[in-house]
Amino acid sequence: PDLNGYEKYGLGNVKYNISEIHVTAVEFPNASISLIPGTGIKLVIGNASLTIDMNWNIRTWMFKDTGRSTVYISKVFVTAIFSTPLDNTGHTSISLTSCRTTSGDIDIKLNGKS
């Protein structure tokens, strides 16, 4: 979905709109899944990266600008624990019981008219 809103800075508001958000690349160079006896499944993703392209525009009382942006997020680490209990019909269900995510670097490239 598009993101839009405004932020108050100094003497006025900055209105923004971010649209056409597309994930263009995802890399999981280190990923593993293991069973945790009596609990469920542990998923570990290490050193992942993600590239996102989008359009943006901003407007203040003094100027406005539009353009395209690429965001590259790297050194992403995720650890998730899923429980796998049996439901009342005897079928296995799955639910996320914990999740921890960290990211190391974020590089943002803005291309605009200004």
HUZIUR-V351142 format. One line per field, one symbol per residue. psi: psi as a letter, one per 30 degrees, with the letter a starting at -180 (. if undefined). burial: 1 if it has 9 or more other ideal C-beta (glycine too) atoms within 8 Angstrom, else 0. A space follows every 10 residues. Layout:
psi=???
burial=???
This chain:
psi=llklalkkkc fakjklkklh kkjfkkkifj klklkjkfeb kkkkkkhllk kkklllklka fellllalkk kjklhkkkkk kkkilkafgg kklkkkflkk klkekkkkkk jle.
burial=0010000000 0111111110 1000000001 1000010001 1111101111 1111111101 0000111111 1111011111 1110000000 0000000000 0010000000 0100
